[in-house]
Amino acid sequence: MEQESQKPPPTILVAHVFLLLDALLWLGFGIIVGAGAHPAIPDAAIVRWTMAVLAFLAAASLLALFFLLRRRSRPAFWLVLGLLAVISVLTVTDEFGAADLIVLLLHVAPLALLLWRRGWYLQPGLASPENQRTG
């Protein structure tokens, strides 16, 4: 019975998939920008490489948070909510087109799903990952 209560709800699994897709999007964007293949990015190397490094950092952060969320980490839950919220706000502060709408939905979907099922991460008495390994 205890094992059954440890299975995440399907909505949490869907949120995790969205986080992976989001990380892949940022990784791909970083590669495209770093290679100078994005037509809207200025040719100045400092701008291009700054944007590429920031995209790689976003991808790495989302991937790390994905793995921590799979272990039901409360700090990771709060960090991923903050990161997705900031990225979502930044997405709408620039020129906004159809591609931006798709990217925004990719950020907002896991944010909404995680908020909806926040009880999965915020349950009182939730064992820490350290305790689960030793028990």
Buried (B, 14 or more C-beta within 10 A) or exposed (E): EEEEEEEBEEBBEBBBBBBEBBBBBBBEBBBBBBEEEBEEBEEEEEEBBEBBEBBBEBBBBBBBBBEBBBEBBBEBBEBBBEBBBEBBEEBEEEEEEEEEEEBBEBBBBBBBBBEEBEEBBEEEEBEEEEEEEEE
